[in-house]
């Protein structure tokens, strides 16, 4: 699960360091105004530029460098990109593109290479003669990497010449120099992150490999390779993975839907260009019940969607509805007075929408939502034209799709009745809250958190140990329903799931989207999954994460979902007690006792269940905001998350067995 849902450690959730404008003795003068020049602003406020200084920000440095190489590929000048994680957790990226220009920049009176690496908003992406489309729109990426690197070296192989320059904390050590002749071409960049800035200290091979795999699917014909010099395989070679896709998005959707039963034999592929906007779409219907749409603009994963996704949905609904009406395939629904909706046309649909936009307008530097209004019409029109042609040429597949839509509408009608029960104020006793919920007294959601725990025993301990002003406890009865295999009406009829909806105060459906989660009455801004530290506890946490990902993704996207980390062991010697969260920590403490000559009388207690802990122990180690560690759940890559959840929790057994066998050596299996 950690490969597909990023976990960020927060040692103290109450300690927030807000650096504002200094006010001394009530005075506010010009002396209080700071002017940050050059790359100093990036080093002072790195999160403004790369998101955070944890795992996400650390890996984002690599993405910025790789994206430069991908832009060369989009321009038709690069087909090979190599990434290496070195033993000291430094990174190198090499491509076979044109190489960053090294000639004199007239305005700056220095090499263009140095300008690109030291000046924010400088780069070839602003000149559409150099790059028709580009992901690095704002021109700050590569200079940010330089600013946040303790050391950086760049080598350029261009026009038969080899150039080089080195930097420390963003400052050049010498002007760009010509090293000698070369028959190579491209750019080589090596950097060591400044780990005094970053909380995360190690690069994760799987995280980087996942992004490179995605880029290979989105850019067919390009080979991307990643090597980890920290790990040697059985054959003595370094751990290496290489990604290449001949069919692009078709290969991508076959990968994503590999664990689902197909409704139609081959994916529906649509490619075209309108108003100078290239559009590429692939879609596949399966027998599952969830809708999985993945959208990209210039290789950027727009996980919040935007106008291209709106255009796809509109074109799909309009075209399928017209075909079904023309073929008189909706008469069964009409007789039952069931009105069809756009959601019904997307149940069991996996689709990937990729557009290339010369001047994309994103909402913020995070680039998660496309705002260009003209793109909606472009995508909608192309989908209508090409899908109409497909349906006419494939009547058997078209009938299968419409039958699936009719089934979805019928099931939705049943699910709505069940959902209405969840959302009715007085469906449960008392105030309308679940009977087992021990609520907190504070009513401000920003101050409140809820612990979802397994079983009455753990619930009782947590209730005794909590701070009842701000901490609520919701015990669940055993394992919740596996939503990956269930139809919607069964999900909303499940007692434990109904309790979660009601306790959180959320409802389904907004004015814009009937399937979206309405968070206007959300009662807690921290939703903490707290399960036993054993296999059953991990399974329950996985079931809950699957539910949140499929039906409450908005909570994850807004940073409300966490996992608690209770200790695994208590090491005692006399009156000395130390908690341990890993086997390594346990062994280190035991060794420390032994080295001090205190090897007698050591006892080790293994905690498998929260109910085994005293309430004060649970508070001190797991619930107290002053000392606990919470792991925040974020979605780094929605497509990969979709794939892994369907593989782990879906119907197909072979992919799951293969995954378990491949990863068993890393697992801690409780006896």
Buried (B, 14 or more C-beta within 10 A) or exposed (E): BEBBBBBBEBEEBEEEEEEEEEEEEEEEEEEEEEEEEBBBBBBEEBEEBBBBBBBBBBBBBBBBBBBBBBBBBBBEBBBBBBBBBBEEBBBBBBBBBBBBBBEEBEEEEBBBBBBBBBBBEBBBBEEEEBBBBBBBBBBBBBBBBBBBBBBBBBBBBBEEBBBBBBBBBBEBEEEBEEEEEBEBBBBBBBBBBBEEBBBBEEBBBEBBBBBBBBBBBBBBEBBBBBBBBBEEEEEEEBBBBBBBBEBBBBBBBBBBBEBBEBBBEEBBBBBBEBEEBBBBBBBBBBEBBBBBBBBBBBBBBBBBBBBBBBBBBBBBBBBBBEBBEEEEBBEEBEEEEBEBBBBBBBBBBBBBBBBBBEEBBBEEEEBBBBEBEEBBBBBBBBBBBBBBEBBEEBEEBBBBBBBBBBBBBBBBBBBBEBBEBBBEEEEBEEEEBBEBBBBBEBEEBEEBBBBBBBBBBBBBBBBBBBBBEBBBBBBBEEBBBBBBEBBBBBBBBBEBBBBBBBBBBBBBBBEEBEBEBBBEEBBBBBBBBBBBBBBBBBBBBBBBBBBBBBBBBBBBBEEBBBBBBBBBBBBBBEEEEBBBBEEEBBEEBBEEBEEEEBEEEBEEBBBBBBBBBEBEBBBBBBBBBEEBBBBBBBBBBBBBBBBBBBBBBBEEEEBBEEBEEEEEEEEEEEE
